[in-house]
Amino acid sequence: MLPEDLEAMSEAAFWSGHSPAAIDARQRAYAAFVEAGRLPEAASSALVASQLHFSHGDTSVASAWLGRAQRLLMDLPECRAHAQLAWTEGQFMVLIKGHDQALERAREAEAIAARAGDHDLVVLASSMQGYIRLHAGDVSGGMRLLDEALAAACAGELSPFATAEIFCEMVVSCLDVADYQRAAEWLETAERAGRQIVCFPGCCRVHKATVLRHRGEWPEAHRQAHRARSEVAGVEVLHEGMALTEMGELYRCKGDLALAEKTFGEAYEKGWAPQPGLALLLLARNDLEGAGRMIQRSVENCAKEPAALVHLLPAQVAVAIASGDMAVADAAAQRLSEVASALGSTAAVAAHAGVVGILLEQRGDLAGAASQLESSVSSWQQARSPYEAAQARIRLASVLEALGDVGSAKLELATARKTFERLGAGPEAREAARRLGDVAPASATCAFMFTDIVNSTTLLTTIGDEAWHGVRQWHDRTVSAIVSEHQGRIVKETGDGFFAAFDDPALAVGAAVEIQRALEDHRRTDGFSPSVRIGLHTGSAISIEEDYAGRDVVVAARIGALAGADEILVSADMAARIGAGVRVVPRGATALKGIPDAVEIGVVDWH
């Protein structure tokens, strides 16, 4: 096979998320180039192999491949591979915080690339200089170079790799200084131009999910985080923890506290601290002591990470106020003032103004509190962070009510409510509605799923209590994970199964199919798994707290009860909304207990 073909195979494997195959093909390309006497190309393949190994955390192997490239290029005339070598060495120096040496290598890479006529490497080297300068303290100078590089990428001047690398450096830099406004601007610029900014599998996609969450695009943020997790699972443990944290944060904001706790726990197992989300989860459950200790430890651990403190310190203030510890709240506010002054980003300014407003309210300075909270709302809007802006509006409404400005307070509450409802932040939307005096029950349109273990009592009697407990734990973990991966939410347990709700009928059916396949796979590999029946129907229901009630919920439950072992039954309404990718075999009109009219039902062919 030609070495160029092996390079193409490596590229295809990399972009499709198959890193081991990408590494193997790239190493074979290196050998083929060496055999053909094409040493510059061999050195280039060795450098790519080095980067791929490093992304897996295999630093010794990565160093060996870097050494191969250095040896090959030592006696060769100057070529683009020398620029690629300088750029790669600079990347490694960045990771060990050798900023001066990294900047020197980046400048060298830019000069060689310019002489070699390689536009990609010229812009990559310039972008790396911006990244280094920003992280060395020159935020404005670094951002200027990053902006220029990303302008070239968004204009379509660069290859997919260069575009992804520059976008990654920009997003990471924005996150490291809490500049969500800049990240959102670039995403919007690319979208207006009709361009899809490519992402590196895994790590880069996690960072994009963070930006999308702050931007208020929660379904897409969840999809990106879930995809990122699947790309790095078992390969890059820390990035898997970051992806899980993003998913957990979305669950927490939507009020799915059980799923949030589970996902945060998984992130912690991967070595990533899911803060401040986990501490705020404890606060929501009124565990003030646990929340206080947890957030204090996180603040101490992130003392030199100002962007992290932008989120940790407001959480610490909230926990401290709930605990009545104003000394801790004041100290956190003072530290946040220093962070906001150092970073200067709109998000940092917004967070600080919000905290000052809350503390002024606590001390009775309502006019001062209103001014600060209005500033916080404005800054969060400027930062393109709708959820945080809506939260600030809720706090501002309380102050305006205390000042007697009821009309303005209602306007803030109504605006916040609309935002929360659009995002899917159920608890906060309901609280805003309650304060507005809207006590009418809210309706929701969802796809409803009921699952149930078939013949569970017989199974319990046969295998005994201890074995049954293990089966139930495995079953519950498996079903819960699949539901969350398909953007569903477990409403409650129903005996030996679950009641779940999904916003997207196609995702609901996809979850049902994956549940049955997971059970079948476990049965094939481990010799046993319980049989489960699943029923689905889509329609409207009354949303009460975290539960749903109404005719369509009953229809879904009745359909589930009719299903046989390992069977998925759906209503005709459901089948009409899941697209052509799933085959549904009609079963005909069926009478359901308590439902006056017969319901058309079909069987999903999931095998």
N, C-alpha and C positions, 0 to 999 in steps of 0.2 A: 504493500500500500504506500502511496506517495506521502511524504511528510506533510504536504499541504492538506491532504485528506484527513490525516490524523489531527492536525490543528483544528480543522473544521469540526471533527467529531468532538474534540475537547470543548470547543466553544458551545456546541449544541448541548452537550451534557451539562456544562456549567450553567447556562441560562435556564435549563429546565430543572435545575435543582439536584442534579446527580453528581455531586462533587467527587466521589471515588472514581467514577468513570471518566470525569474530566481530567483528574490527575493522571490516571493510567494512560489515556490517549496522549496527553501532553508529554509525558516521559518517553513514550514510544516515538513521538515526533522528534524529540531531542536526539534519540539514538539514530533515527533515520537521517536527520540532517548531518550528524557527525559522520555517518557512513558515506554520505554523498559529498563530504568535504565542504559543506556549506556552514562554516563555523559561526558567522554572525547570526544566522537564523537559529542555529543550535543554542547559542547563548541566550537568544530571546526566549526560546522554549524553556530553557533552564530557569530563567527569571520568573516566567509565569508559573512554572511548577513550584518554585520557591514560595511565591505568594499564596498559591492554593494550599500548600502544606501549612503555611503559617496561619491561615484562616481556620484550620482545624486545630490549632494549638500545638502542632508538632514542630516546635522551634528548632530542635536539633536537625531534623530532616530538612526543614526550610533553610537552615544555615548551610547544610551540605550542598543543596542545589544552588544557593547563592554563590558558594565557593567555586562550583563548576563554571558558572557564568563568568566570574571574575578571572579564572584561570584561562578560559578560552579567549577572552577579550584583551588579555594583557599585552599581547604582541601584535594585535590586528590594527590596521589603520582605522582612524576614527570613522564611526558609522552610527546609525540610529540606535543600535544596540548599546552603544556606550551611553547615550542619553537615557535609555531605558534602565541601564544599570545604576546610573547616578540617581534616577528617580526612585528606584526600588530601595537603594541604600538609604535614601532620605526618608522613605516611608518607615523603614525599620527603626531609624533613629528617632523619629517622631514618637513611636510607641514606647521607647525607653526614656522619653523626655529630654533627649539631647537636641534641644531646639537650635542652638548655634550651629552644630554640625549638620543638622537636617537642612537648615536654611542655606548653608553653603552648597550642599549637594543639589538642592532644588535649583539654585541659580546656575550651577554647572550644567544640570540637565537641560534647562531652558536654552542656554547658549549653544550646546552641542546640537540640540534638536533644531534650533533655528538654522544652523549651518547645514544640517542634514535635510532640511526642508520638510520636517515632520510636524505638521500643524497640531496634531493630537497631543504630542509630547510637549510642545511649546505651551499649550494652554494647560495641560495637566501640571506642568512644573510651576506655572504661574499660580494656579489654584492652590497647589501645595504650599507655596510661599505665603499665600493669604491665610491658609489654615494655621501655619506655624506662627505667623505674626500675631494672629488673634489669640492663640493659646499662650503666647509669650507675654500678653498684656496689651498689645496694640490692636484693640478691637476695631476701631474705625478704619485703620490702614489695612488690616486683614480682611475686613468685610468688603472693602473697595475692590481688592484683587479677586475675591470670591465672586462678587457681583459681575465683574467683567468676564470671568471665565464661564459663569453660568449663562450669561447672555449669549456667548458663542454656542454653548450647548443647546439652548432653547431655539437658536436660529437654525439648528440642523446642520451645523458645520462639522460636527465631530462624530466619531464612531460610537456605537452603543456602549463600549467599555468606558471610553473617556467621558461620555455623558453621564453614565451611572456613577463613576468615581467622583466627578465634580459635584453632582447633585448630592451624593452622600456626604462629601466634605462640607457642603453648604448647610445641609440639614443638621448634621452633627454640631457644626459651629453655632447654628441658631439655637439648638437645644441647650448647648453649653453656656449660652449667655441669656437664655430665656427670651429670645427674639422670635416669638411665634408670628409676629406681624410680617417679618421679612420672608420667613418660610412660606407663609400663606400667599404672599404676593407672588412669589415665584411659581407656586403651583397654579395660581389663577392665570398668570401670564402664559404659562405653557398650555393651559386649557383653552384660553382665548385664541391661541395660535393654532389650535387643533393638533397639538403634539402630545404624545404619550411619553412622559419622562420615564425611562427605564430604571428599574431598581435591581440592585444586586440581590440574589436570593438570600433570604434569611435576615441578616443584620440590617441591611439598608431598608428592607421592608418594615422591620420593627420601628425604625425611626420615622418612616413615612406614616405608619399607623398612629404614632404619637402626635404628629402634626395634624393629621386628619381628625383625631379626637378633639384637639383644641379648636379646630376649625368648625366643629359641630357636625361633621359627617360621620356619625357613629356607626351606621351599618357598614360603610366602606372601611372604616377603621378596624372594626371587628374582623371583616373579611381579610384584610391585609395582615392583621396580627395572627389570625388563625393559620393563614397560609405560611407566614414566616415561621411559626412554630413547627409546622409540618416539614419545612425545609431544613431546619437546624436540629430537629429532635435527634438526640443521640450523637450529635456531631459537635455543636457549639452550645455547651450547657448554659453559659451565662446569657447568651442571646435568647435561648429558649425561655429562661427565667424572665427576661425583659418582655418577651411576647406574651407570656402568661400574665405578667403584671398589667400590661395594657388591656388584656381581655378582662381581668378582674376589676380594673378601674371602671370599665364600661358597665359591667354588671352592678358595681356598687352605685354608680350614678343613676342607673335605671331602677334601683331598689331591689335588685335580685341579690340580697345579702348572703343567702346560703351558697349560691354559685360563686359569689365574690370571695367568700371565705375559703371555699374549696380551691379556687384558682390561685388565690394568693398563697395558700399553703403549698401548692405544687411549685409555685415560683420560688418560695423560700427553700424548698428541697433542692432546687437547682442552683442555689447559692446566690440568688438575687433577692435583696430586701425590698418587698413590695410596699414601700412607704411613700407618702403618708397614708395611702389607702387603707392599710391594715389597722393603723391606729384610729383612723376615722370610723372604721367598722366597729371597733371596740367602743368608741364614743357613742355611736348610734345605739349600741346595746347597753349603754349606761355603765360600762365598765371603766369608770373614770381613772381609777388607780392604774389599771393595766394600760390604758391608753396613754396616760402621762409618762409612765416609765418607758414605754415603747418609743414614743415620739422624742423623748429626751435623749435616748441612746442613739436614735437616728440622726438627730441634730448634731450630736457630738461626733459621730462617725463621718458626717459630711461637712465638717467645719471648713474644709478647703474647697468645697464644691458649691459656689454661689448659686448656680442655676437650680440645684437640688434644694437649697435653702429657700428659694422663692416659694416653693410649695410646702416645705416642711415647717417653716416658721409660722405661717398663718394657721396651720393645723395645730401647732403647739399653743398658739394664742387661744384658739377655740377650746382646746382641752383644758387649758389653765383657767379660763373664765368659767367653764362649766364646773370646775373643781373649786372655784373661789380663790385661786392663787394668783393674785394680781401682780405679785413680784415677778413670777415667772413670765406672765404675759407681757409686762413692761420690758423685761430683758429681751424677750424674743422680738418685740417690736423695735427696740433699739438696734438689734443685730440686723433686722430686715431693712432698716433705714440705711445702714452701711452697705448692705448688699445692693439695694436699689440704686444708691449713689454710684457704686462701682460699676454696675452693669449698664445702667441707663436705658434698658429696654422697656418698652411699654408694659409688658407683662409684670416686670419687677416693680415699676412705678404703680401699676394698678393694684398689685398685691399689697404694697406698703400703704397706699391710701385707704384701702379697705380695712386693714388692721387698725390704722390710726382712727378711722371713723368708728369702729366698734369700741375701741377703748374710750374715746370721747363720749360715746353714748353711755358707757358704763359709769362715767364720772358725772353725767348730767349735763354735759355741754352739747345740747342737741343741735344748736345752730352750727357749731364746728363740726359735729358728726355728719350732718347733712351735707356740708360742703365737701368734706373728704370722701364721702360715699358717692356723691355725684361725680367727683373726679375719678373715682375707681370705676364707676360704670362707663364713663367716657373713655378711659384708657383701655379697659377690657374690650370695648367695641373697636377701638383703634387697632388693638392687637388681634382682632378677628377671632375672639374667643367668646362665643355666644353663651355657653353654659356659665362661665364665670361672671359674665356681665349680668345674666339673669339672677344669679345668686346675690350679687351686689345690689341689684334692684330690690330684692326681697328685704335685705337689711335696711336699705334706704327707705322703703315703705314704712317700716316700723318707726323710724325716726320721724318721718313726716306726719304719721298718725299722732305721735306724742306731741308734735308741734302744733297740732290742730289743722294741718293742711290735708284734710281727708280726700279731697278731689285729686291732688297730686299723688297721694299714696295709692289710691285705686288705679290710677294710670300706670304707676310702676308695677303694681301687682298684676294687672291685666297683661302688660307687655311681657313680664317674666313668665306668666302662665302660658302664653302662646309659645314662647321659646321652649319651655320645659315639655309641653305637649308635643311640639315638633320633634324634639330630640328623643323623646321617650323616657324622660326623667319623671316617672310616675309619682313617687311620693311627694316631690316638690311641686309638681303640677296640681296634685290634690290639695296640698296645703295652701297654695295660692288661691285655688278655687274656694276653699273653706273661708279664707280671710275676706274674699270678695262677697261672701254670703251666698255662693252658688252651692247649695247642698243637694241639688238634683244628682242622682246617680249618673256616673259617666258610662258611656257605651264604648265598646271596642269591637273592632272587626278582626278576627284572628282565625287561624287554623288550629283546631283543638284535637289533641291526641290523647287517647287512653290506652295504656298498656297493662297487661296482667299476666302473671305466671300461671300457666295452665296446670290444674290438678296439684296445687301447692300443698294442700293438706295431706294428700296421699304421699307426696314426695317427702314431706316432713316426717311422716310416720315411718317411711321406709328407711331413710338415711339417718334419722336421729337429730336431736337438737343442735349438737355442736357442728355437724357437717352442714346442716341446713343454714346455720348462722353464716358459715363461710360462703355458701352458695349465694345467699341473699346479699352479702357484702359485695361480692364480685359482680353480681347482677346489677345492684344499685349503682356501683361505680361506673360500670360499662354504659348503662342507659343514660345516666346523668351526663357523662362526658360527651356522648354522641349528641344528645339534645343541645348541650351548650355549644358544641362545635358547629351545629347547624343554626346557631343564633336563636335557639328556642329557650324557654325558661320553664323550669319545673314549678308548677303551681302548688302541688301538694302530692303526698303519697296517698294511694288509694288501696289500702290493704296490702296486696302483694304486687303492686304496680305503681304507675305514676299517671297523673294528669298534667299534661304539658301544653303550652301555647306557643304559637309561632306567628310572626307577622307575615311570613311568606309561605304559601301553601306548598310550593315546590320544595322548599327547604324542609318542611314538615315531612313530606313523603320521602325525601332523601334520607332524613334521619330514621324513619321507620325501616327503610330498606337496609340501611347500614346496621341497625340494631339486629335485624334478623340474620344478616350475613355475619356479624360478629359472633352471634350465638352459634351459627352453623360452623364457623371456623374453629371455635373453641371446642365444639363437639367432635370435630374431625381430629384436632391435634391433641386434645386432652381426654377424649373419650366420653365427656359428659358436659352438658349445659341444660338448663331448664328450657322448656318450650314456652314461648310467649305469644299471646294474641294481641293484635293492635288494631284499633279503630280510629278513623280520622273523618272529620267533617269541618267545613269552613262556614262561618256565619258571624252574626253579631251577638254580643252578650253584655250584660251589665258588669262593669268592673267595680268590685267592692274590695278596697284595700289591695291585697295581692291575690285575690281570688276572682273567679268569673262565675256568673250564674245566668240562666236563661234557657230558652227552648233549644238553641243550637248546641249548647253544652250537653244537654240531655241526649240529643240525637247522637252526638259523638260517643257518649258513654254507652248508649244502647247498641250502636254499631260495633263498638269494641267487644261487648258482651256476646255478640253473635259470631265473632271470628273464631276459627278453630286454631289448633296448635300450629305455630309457625306461620300464621296467616295474617295478611294485612288487608282489611276491608276499608273502603272509602265510599263516601256518598258521591252521587253523580255531580253535585255542586263542587265537591273537592276535585274530582277527576277532571272537570272542565278547566281547572285553574292550574294544573301542574305541567302543562306543556306536552310535547310529543315524545319526550325522552323516556317516559315510563309507560309500559303497556298495562292497561286496566281491562280485565275481562268482565263484561257486564253479568250481574247475577239476577237482575230484575227488581221489580218493585217489592219491597219487604215491609211488613207491618212491624212497627216498633212499639213496645209497651209505653203507654201514656201519650203517644203521638197520634193525633187523629188521622192524618193522611199517610199512606204508604210512602216510603222513601226508596228511590232508586239507589242500588248498591252495586259496587264492583269489587273485584279481587285484584290486587296489585301482583303482577307477575315479577317477583323480585329475584328469581333463581337465575 
